[in-house]
Amino acid sequence: MGMFGRMVVGVLPIMPRFMVGWVAKRYVAGKTIDSAVSTMLEMGKKEGCCFTVDVLGEEISSIEEADFFLQEYIRVIDAIVEHQLDANISIKPTAFGLLIDPDIAYKNIQELLTKAAKHDIFVRFDMEDHRVTQTTIDMLLKMHELELNNVGIVLQARLFRTLDDIQTICDTLDVNADFRICKGIYLESSEIAHTEYHRINNGFSEALELMLKNGSYCGIATHDKPVIKDSLIQLRNMGMMPDKPDPRKNAGPNRKMKGPGYEFQMLLGVRGELRRRLLKDGHKVRVYIPFGEKWYEYSHRRLRENPDIAWHVTKALFMPWSNRR
């Protein structure tokens, strides 16, 4: 799959935009807020899943661009409230100016969190590459110092530092610690990250175990069947079931529009049959809904940073019955 993926990435620059768009429409909920809302209304009605909304774009080149993302996310919050959607939002701190002017980024994000808190909407800091791992964690802790507790963070299982980061955040935030654990899309150096499949999976299992033992809320973000199987075993061992309250004595209070201490999270358009199976079994499943004018850049980036995704795209195109959206 690695060689095939690299071949796909190699032809991306000459691939017609309409062809990329044809592939991307499976994984992106259109260009506008209205198209994202329509996707969520349809999926919510058919399946009963919930959502996290992402405005496509990141690492802006000028601080003026940060205002676009602030205003667009404010419109997303308004749409969630208007349509009474079971949805929260995910943001990339670099889109708010983190790498250009951290002070402005803090101000922008504080404004957004304050707006979201008024409507009981949760905000998730997406984790980007290793350059901003610590500054993203610092921002999370700063927002909680301001008593903006409606925010959590993504951590990547592949990074060596992740277990230490989990414990630091749990020690600081206690019952307010709220994570999404994923393998990590960014292919980091072997000096700071696991690069082998089984070691990344082991890192995921260890990270989840530590989060659960600390009483944290856990968004289990994966499409990998062995990882989901291991996660379900861990949950059962903790007595955490979809039809029961969170039994952990060190867990925080029930969070509005969240599961009993955990939920599964999956990308739009990926492993639909697995998502529906988890929903049928009673688990809360949150679907990542990306939208925006930057769909083309998003599609290219995901393939460039992890060429193995090309296999899943090709499988969906030539064997659509195996991966219904």
C-alpha positions as a Markdown table, in Angstrom:
| # | Residue | x | y | z |
|---|---|---|---|---|
| 1 | Met | 0.0 | 0.0 | 0.0 |
| 2 | Gly | 2.9 | 2.4 | 0.7 |
| 3 | Met | 4.2 | 2.3 | -2.9 |
| 4 | Phe | 0.7 | 2.6 | -4.3 |
| 5 | Gly | 0.0 | 5.6 | -2.1 |
| 6 | Arg | 3.2 | 7.3 | -3.1 |
| 7 | Met | 2.2 | 6.8 | -6.8 |
| 8 | Val | -1.2 | 8.4 | -6.2 |
| 9 | Val | 0.5 | 11.4 | -4.4 |
| 10 | Gly | 2.9 | 11.7 | -7.3 |
| 11 | Val | 0.1 | 12.3 | -9.8 |
| 12 | Leu | -1.9 | 14.7 | -7.6 |
| 13 | Pro | -0.4 | 17.8 | -9.2 |
| 14 | Ile | -1.6 | 16.8 | -12.7 |
| 15 | Met | -4.9 | 15.3 | -11.6 |
| 16 | Pro | -7.9 | 17.4 | -12.8 |
| 17 | Arg | -9.5 | 19.4 | -10.1 |
| 18 | Phe | -13.0 | 18.0 | -11.0 |
| 19 | Met | -11.6 | 14.5 | -10.4 |
| 20 | Val | -10.2 | 15.4 | -7.0 |
| 21 | Gly | -13.6 | 16.9 | -6.3 |
| 22 | Trp | -15.4 | 13.7 | -7.3 |
| 23 | Val | -13.3 | 11.8 | -4.8 |
| 24 | Ala | -13.5 | 14.5 | -2.1 |
| 25 | Lys | -17.3 | 14.8 | -2.0 |
| 26 | Arg | -17.4 | 11.5 | -0.2 |
| 27 | Tyr | -15.3 | 12.9 | 2.6 |
| 28 | Val | -16.2 | 16.6 | 2.7 |
| 29 | Ala | -19.6 | 18.0 | 3.5 |
| 30 | Gly | -19.6 | 20.6 | 0.7 |
| 31 | Lys | -18.3 | 24.2 | 0.6 |
| 32 | Thr | -20.8 | 26.0 | 2.8 |
| 33 | Ile | -22.4 | 25.8 | 6.3 |
| 34 | Asp | -25.7 | 25.0 | 4.6 |
| 35 | Ser | -24.3 | 21.9 | 3.0 |
| 36 | Ala | -22.7 | 20.8 | 6.2 |
| 37 | Val | -26.0 | 21.3 | 8.1 |
| 38 | Ser | -27.9 | 19.3 | 5.4 |
| 39 | Thr | -25.4 | 16.4 | 5.8 |
| 40 | Met | -25.8 | 16.4 | 9.5 |
| 41 | Leu | -29.6 | 16.6 | 9.4 |
| 42 | Glu | -29.8 | 13.7 | 7.0 |
| 43 | Met | -27.3 | 11.5 | 8.9 |
| 44 | Gly | -28.8 | 12.3 | 12.3 |
| 45 | Lys | -32.2 | 11.3 | 11.1 |
| 46 | Lys | -31.1 | 8.1 | 9.4 |
| 47 | Glu | -28.5 | 6.9 | 11.9 |
| 48 | Gly | -28.8 | 8.8 | 15.2 |
| 49 | Cys | -25.1 | 9.8 | 15.2 |
| 50 | Cys | -23.7 | 13.1 | 16.5 |
| 51 | Phe | -21.1 | 15.3 | 14.9 |
| 52 | Thr | -18.1 | 17.6 | 15.3 |
| 53 | Val | -17.8 | 20.3 | 12.7 |
| 54 | Asp | -14.5 | 21.5 | 11.1 |
| 55 | Val | -14.0 | 24.5 | 8.9 |
| 56 | Leu | -11.3 | 23.4 | 6.5 |
| 57 | Gly | -8.1 | 25.4 | 6.6 |
| 58 | Glu | -5.1 | 25.8 | 8.9 |
| 59 | Glu | -1.7 | 27.5 | 9.2 |
| 60 | Ile | -2.6 | 30.8 | 7.7 |
| 61 | Ser | 0.0 | 33.0 | 6.0 |
| 62 | Ser | -1.2 | 36.3 | 7.5 |
| 63 | Ile | -2.9 | 37.2 | 10.8 |
| 64 | Glu | -5.7 | 38.9 | 8.9 |
| 65 | Glu | -6.9 | 35.4 | 7.7 |
| 66 | Ala | -7.6 | 34.4 | 11.3 |
| 67 | Asp | -10.6 | 36.7 | 11.4 |
| 68 | Phe | -12.2 | 34.6 | 8.6 |
| 69 | Phe | -12.0 | 31.4 | 10.7 |
| 70 | Leu | -13.3 | 33.2 | 13.8 |
| 71 | Gln | -16.3 | 34.6 | 12.0 |
| 72 | Glu | -17.0 | 31.3 | 10.2 |
| 73 | Tyr | -17.0 | 29.3 | 13.4 |
| 74 | Ile | -19.3 | 31.8 | 15.0 |
| 75 | Arg | -21.7 | 31.2 | 12.1 |
| 76 | Val | -21.3 | 27.4 | 12.7 |
| 77 | Ile | -22.3 | 27.8 | 16.3 |
| 78 | Asp | -25.3 | 29.8 | 15.3 |
| 79 | Ala | -26.3 | 27.1 | 12.8 |
| 80 | Ile | -25.9 | 24.4 | 15.4 |
| 81 | Val | -28.2 | 26.3 | 17.7 |
| 82 | Glu | -30.8 | 27.2 | 15.0 |
| 83 | His | -31.1 | 23.6 | 13.8 |
| 84 | Gln | -30.8 | 22.1 | 17.3 |
| 85 | Leu | -28.0 | 19.8 | 16.1 |
| 86 | Asp | -26.2 | 17.3 | 18.3 |
| 87 | Ala | -22.9 | 18.7 | 17.4 |
| 88 | Asn | -19.8 | 20.4 | 18.7 |
| 89 | Ile | -16.8 | 22.0 | 16.9 |
| 90 | Ser | -13.2 | 21.2 | 16.2 |
| 91 | Ile | -10.7 | 23.9 | 15.5 |
| 92 | Lys | -7.0 | 24.0 | 14.5 |
| 93 | Pro | -5.2 | 26.7 | 16.5 |
| 94 | Thr | -2.9 | 27.5 | 13.6 |
| 95 | Ala | -5.9 | 28.8 | 11.7 |
| 96 | Phe | -6.4 | 31.3 | 14.5 |
| 97 | Gly | -2.9 | 32.6 | 14.2 |
| 98 | Leu | -0.9 | 30.4 | 16.7 |
| 99 | Leu | 2.3 | 30.4 | 14.6 |
| 100 | Ile | 2.1 | 34.0 | 13.6 |
| 101 | Asp | 0.9 | 35.9 | 16.7 |
| 102 | Pro | 0.1 | 33.7 | 19.7 |
| 103 | Asp | -1.5 | 36.6 | 21.6 |
| 104 | Ile | -4.0 | 37.2 | 18.8 |
| 105 | Ala | -4.6 | 33.5 | 18.6 |
| 106 | Tyr | -5.4 | 33.3 | 22.3 |
| 107 | Lys | -7.8 | 36.3 | 22.0 |
| 108 | Asn | -9.6 | 34.8 | 19.0 |
| 109 | Ile | -10.0 | 31.4 | 20.6 |
| 110 | Gln | -11.1 | 32.9 | 23.9 |
| 111 | Glu | -13.8 | 34.8 | 22.1 |
| 112 | Leu | -15.0 | 31.6 | 20.3 |
| 113 | Leu | -15.0 | 29.5 | 23.4 |
| 114 | Thr | -17.0 | 32.2 | 25.3 |
| 115 | Lys | -19.6 | 32.2 | 22.5 |
| 116 | Ala | -19.7 | 28.4 | 22.5 |
| 117 | Ala | -20.1 | 28.2 | 26.2 |
| 118 | Lys | -23.2 | 30.4 | 26.2 |
| 119 | His | -24.9 | 27.7 | 24.1 |
| 120 | Asp | -23.3 | 24.6 | 26.0 |
| 121 | Ile | -21.3 | 23.8 | 22.9 |
| 122 | Phe | -18.1 | 21.9 | 23.3 |
| 123 | Val | -14.9 | 22.8 | 21.4 |
| 124 | Arg | -12.1 | 20.4 | 20.5 |
| 125 | Phe | -8.5 | 21.6 | 19.8 |
| 126 | Asp | -7.3 | 19.5 | 16.9 |
| 127 | Met | -3.7 | 18.5 | 17.3 |
| 128 | Glu | -1.4 | 19.4 | 14.4 |
| 129 | Asp | 2.2 | 18.5 | 13.8 |
| 130 | His | 4.9 | 18.4 | 16.5 |
| 131 | Arg | 5.8 | 22.1 | 16.1 |
| 132 | Val | 2.7 | 23.1 | 18.0 |
| 133 | Thr | 2.1 | 20.1 | 20.3 |
| 134 | Gln | 3.2 | 22.0 | 23.4 |
| 135 | Thr | 1.7 | 25.3 | 22.5 |
| 136 | Thr | -1.7 | 23.7 | 21.8 |
| 137 | Ile | -1.6 | 22.0 | 25.2 |
| 138 | Asp | -0.6 | 25.3 | 26.8 |
| 139 | Met | -3.5 | 27.0 | 25.2 |
| 140 | Leu | -5.9 | 24.3 | 26.5 |
| 141 | Leu | -4.6 | 24.8 | 30.1 |
| 142 | Lys | -4.8 | 28.6 | 29.7 |
| 143 | Met | -8.5 | 28.5 | 28.6 |
| 144 | His | -9.3 | 26.3 | 31.6 |
| 145 | Glu | -7.6 | 28.8 | 33.9 |
| 146 | Leu | -10.1 | 31.4 | 32.5 |
| 147 | Glu | -12.8 | 28.9 | 33.6 |
| 148 | Leu | -13.7 | 28.1 | 30.0 |
| 149 | Asn | -14.1 | 24.4 | 30.7 |
| 150 | Asn | -16.0 | 23.6 | 27.4 |
| 151 | Val | -12.8 | 22.7 | 25.7 |
| 152 | Gly | -10.7 | 19.5 | 25.2 |
| 153 | Ile | -7.8 | 18.4 | 23.1 |
| 154 | Val | -6.7 | 15.8 | 20.6 |
| 155 | Leu | -3.6 | 13.7 | 21.4 |
| 156 | Gln | -1.8 | 11.4 | 19.0 |
| 157 | Ala | -0.9 | 7.9 | 20.0 |
| 158 | Arg | 2.1 | 7.7 | 17.7 |
| 159 | Leu | 4.1 | 10.4 | 19.7 |
| 160 | Phe | 6.4 | 9.2 | 22.4 |
| 161 | Arg | 5.4 | 12.1 | 24.7 |
| 162 | Thr | 1.7 | 11.4 | 24.7 |
| 163 | Leu | 1.5 | 9.4 | 27.9 |
| 164 | Asp | 3.3 | 12.1 | 29.8 |
| 165 | Asp | 1.0 | 14.7 | 28.2 |
| 166 | Ile | -2.1 | 12.8 | 29.3 |
| 167 | Gln | -0.9 | 12.6 | 32.9 |
| 168 | Thr | 0.1 | 16.3 | 33.0 |
| 169 | Ile | -3.3 | 17.4 | 31.6 |
| 170 | Cys | -5.2 | 15.0 | 34.0 |
| 171 | Asp | -3.2 | 16.3 | 37.0 |
| 172 | Thr | -4.0 | 19.9 | 36.1 |
| 173 | Leu | -7.6 | 19.6 | 34.9 |
| 174 | Asp | -8.8 | 16.7 | 37.0 |
| 175 | Val | -12.5 | 15.9 | 36.1 |
| 176 | Asn | -12.4 | 18.5 | 33.3 |
| 177 | Ala | -9.9 | 16.5 | 31.3 |
| 178 | Asp | -11.5 | 15.6 | 27.9 |
| 179 | Phe | -9.5 | 13.9 | 25.2 |
| 180 | Arg | -9.8 | 12.6 | 21.7 |
| 181 | Ile | -7.2 | 9.9 | 21.2 |
| 182 | Cys | -6.2 | 9.1 | 17.6 |
| 183 | Lys | -3.2 | 7.5 | 15.9 |
| 184 | Gly | -2.2 | 10.8 | 14.3 |
| 185 | Ile | -2.3 | 11.7 | 10.6 |
| 186 | Tyr | 1.1 | 13.5 | 10.7 |
| 187 | Leu | 4.0 | 11.2 | 9.8 |
| 188 | Glu | 6.6 | 12.3 | 12.3 |
| 189 | Ser | 10.2 | 11.4 | 12.6 |
| 190 | Ser | 11.1 | 8.0 | 14.3 |
| 191 | Glu | 13.1 | 10.1 | 16.8 |
| 192 | Ile | 9.8 | 11.4 | 18.4 |
| 193 | Ala | 7.2 | 9.0 | 17.2 |
| 194 | His | 6.3 | 5.3 | 16.6 |
| 195 | Thr | 6.4 | 4.5 | 12.9 |
| 196 | Glu | 5.3 | 0.9 | 12.9 |
| 197 | Tyr | 1.7 | -0.2 | 12.8 |
| 198 | His | 1.7 | -2.5 | 15.8 |
| 199 | Arg | 3.7 | 0.0 | 18.0 |
| 200 | Ile | 1.3 | 2.8 | 17.1 |
| 201 | Asn | -1.6 | 0.5 | 18.0 |
| 202 | Asn | 0.0 | -0.3 | 21.3 |
| 203 | Gly | 0.5 | 3.4 | 21.9 |
| 204 | Phe | -3.2 | 3.9 | 21.3 |
| 205 | Ser | -4.1 | 1.2 | 23.8 |
| 206 | Glu | -1.8 | 2.5 | 26.5 |
| 207 | Ala | -3.0 | 6.1 | 26.0 |
| 208 | Leu | -6.7 | 5.0 | 26.2 |
| 209 | Glu | -6.0 | 3.0 | 29.3 |
| 210 | Leu | -4.4 | 5.9 | 31.1 |
| 211 | Met | -7.2 | 8.3 | 30.1 |
| 212 | Leu | -9.8 | 5.9 | 31.4 |
| 213 | Lys | -8.0 | 5.2 | 34.7 |
| 214 | Asn | -7.8 | 9.0 | 35.3 |
| 215 | Gly | -11.5 | 9.4 | 34.9 |
| 216 | Ser | -11.2 | 11.5 | 31.7 |
| 217 | Tyr | -13.8 | 11.7 | 29.0 |
| 218 | Cys | -12.5 | 9.8 | 26.0 |
| 219 | Gly | -13.3 | 10.3 | 22.3 |
| 220 | Ile | -11.9 | 7.1 | 20.7 |
| 221 | Ala | -11.1 | 8.2 | 17.2 |
| 222 | Thr | -10.2 | 5.3 | 14.9 |
| 223 | His | -11.4 | 3.2 | 11.9 |
| 224 | Asp | -9.1 | 0.3 | 12.7 |
| 225 | Lys | -11.0 | -2.8 | 13.7 |
| 226 | Pro | -8.3 | -4.2 | 16.0 |
| 227 | Val | -8.1 | -0.9 | 17.8 |
| 228 | Ile | -11.8 | -0.8 | 18.2 |
| 229 | Lys | -11.9 | -4.3 | 19.5 |
| 230 | Asp | -9.2 | -3.5 | 22.1 |
| 231 | Ser | -11.1 | -0.3 | 23.1 |
| 232 | Leu | -14.3 | -2.3 | 23.7 |
| 233 | Ile | -12.5 | -4.8 | 25.9 |
| 234 | Gln | -11.0 | -1.9 | 27.9 |
| 235 | Leu | -14.4 | -0.3 | 28.3 |
| 236 | Arg | -16.0 | -3.6 | 29.4 |
| 237 | Asn | -13.2 | -4.2 | 31.9 |
| 238 | Met | -14.0 | -0.7 | 33.4 |
| 239 | Gly | -17.7 | -1.5 | 33.5 |
| 240 | Met | -18.4 | 1.3 | 30.9 |
| 241 | Met | -21.3 | 0.3 | 28.8 |
| 242 | Pro | -23.5 | 2.3 | 26.4 |
| 243 | Asp | -26.7 | 1.8 | 28.4 |
| 244 | Lys | -25.3 | 2.6 | 31.8 |
| 245 | Pro | -24.0 | 5.7 | 33.6 |
| 246 | Asp | -20.2 | 6.1 | 33.8 |
| 247 | Pro | -19.2 | 3.9 | 36.8 |
| 248 | Arg | -15.8 | 5.4 | 37.5 |
| 249 | Lys | -15.7 | 7.1 | 40.9 |
| 250 | Asn | -13.1 | 9.6 | 39.7 |
| 251 | Ala | -15.0 | 10.6 | 36.6 |
| 252 | Gly | -16.6 | 14.0 | 36.3 |
| 253 | Pro | -20.3 | 14.8 | 36.0 |
| 254 | Asn | -22.2 | 13.7 | 33.0 |
| 255 | Arg | -21.4 | 16.0 | 30.1 |
| 256 | Lys | -24.3 | 17.5 | 28.0 |
| 257 | Met | -24.7 | 15.8 | 24.7 |
| 258 | Lys | -21.9 | 13.3 | 25.4 |
| 259 | Gly | -21.7 | 9.6 | 26.1 |
| 260 | Pro | -21.2 | 7.8 | 29.5 |
| 261 | Gly | -17.5 | 8.7 | 29.8 |
| 262 | Tyr | -16.6 | 7.8 | 26.2 |
| 263 | Glu | -17.7 | 7.9 | 22.6 |
| 264 | Phe | -16.4 | 6.6 | 19.3 |
| 265 | Gln | -15.4 | 9.1 | 16.6 |
| 266 | Met | -15.0 | 8.5 | 12.8 |
| 267 | Leu | -14.4 | 10.5 | 9.7 |
| 268 | Leu | -17.2 | 11.3 | 7.2 |
| 269 | Gly | -17.2 | 8.8 | 4.4 |
| 270 | Val | -14.9 | 6.2 | 6.1 |
| 271 | Arg | -16.0 | 2.8 | 7.3 |
| 272 | Gly | -19.7 | 3.6 | 7.3 |
| 273 | Glu | -20.6 | -0.1 | 8.0 |
| 274 | Leu | -18.5 | -0.1 | 11.1 |
| 275 | Arg | -20.0 | 3.2 | 12.3 |
| 276 | Arg | -23.5 | 1.8 | 11.9 |
| 277 | Arg | -22.6 | -1.4 | 13.8 |
| 278 | Leu | -21.3 | 0.6 | 16.7 |
| 279 | Leu | -24.5 | 2.8 | 16.7 |
| 280 | Lys | -26.7 | -0.3 | 16.5 |
| 281 | Asp | -24.9 | -1.7 | 19.6 |
| 282 | Gly | -25.8 | 1.5 | 21.5 |
| 283 | His | -22.5 | 3.4 | 21.5 |
| 284 | Lys | -22.4 | 7.1 | 20.9 |
| 285 | Val | -20.6 | 7.8 | 17.6 |
| 286 | Arg | -19.5 | 11.2 | 16.5 |
| 287 | Val | -18.8 | 11.9 | 12.9 |
| 288 | Tyr | -16.2 | 14.4 | 11.8 |
| 289 | Ile | -17.9 | 16.9 | 9.3 |
| 290 | Pro | -15.3 | 19.0 | 7.4 |
| 291 | Phe | -16.6 | 21.6 | 5.0 |
| 292 | Gly | -15.4 | 24.8 | 3.3 |
| 293 | Glu | -13.7 | 26.4 | 0.3 |
| 294 | Lys | -10.4 | 24.7 | 1.2 |
| 295 | Trp | -11.7 | 21.2 | 0.3 |
| 296 | Tyr | -9.1 | 20.9 | -2.4 |
| 297 | Glu | -6.2 | 21.7 | -0.2 |
| 298 | Tyr | -7.6 | 19.4 | 2.5 |
| 299 | Ser | -7.8 | 16.5 | 0.1 |
| 300 | His | -4.3 | 17.0 | -1.1 |
| 301 | Arg | -2.9 | 17.4 | 2.4 |
| 302 | Arg | -4.4 | 14.2 | 3.8 |
| 303 | Leu | -2.9 | 12.2 | 0.9 |
| 304 | Arg | 0.5 | 13.9 | 1.0 |
| 305 | Glu | 0.9 | 13.4 | 4.8 |
| 306 | Asn | -0.3 | 9.9 | 4.8 |
| 307 | Pro | -0.1 | 8.2 | 1.4 |
| 308 | Asp | -1.7 | 5.0 | 2.8 |
| 309 | Ile | -5.0 | 6.8 | 2.7 |
| 310 | Ala | -4.9 | 6.4 | -1.0 |
| 311 | Trp | -5.7 | 2.7 | -0.6 |
| 312 | His | -8.9 | 3.5 | 1.3 |
| 313 | Val | -9.9 | 6.0 | -1.4 |
| 314 | Thr | -9.2 | 3.6 | -4.2 |
| 315 | Lys | -11.1 | 0.8 | -2.4 |
| 316 | Ala | -14.1 | 3.1 | -1.9 |
| 317 | Leu | -14.1 | 4.0 | -5.6 |
| 318 | Phe | -13.7 | 0.5 | -7.0 |
| 319 | Met | -15.5 | -1.5 | -4.3 |
| 320 | Pro | -18.1 | 1.0 | -3.0 |
| 321 | Trp | -20.2 | -1.7 | -1.4 |
| 322 | Ser | -17.3 | -2.3 | 1.1 |
| 323 | Asn | -17.3 | 1.2 | 2.4 |
| 324 | Arg | -20.7 | 2.9 | 2.1 |
| 325 | Arg | -20.7 | 6.5 | 3.4 |
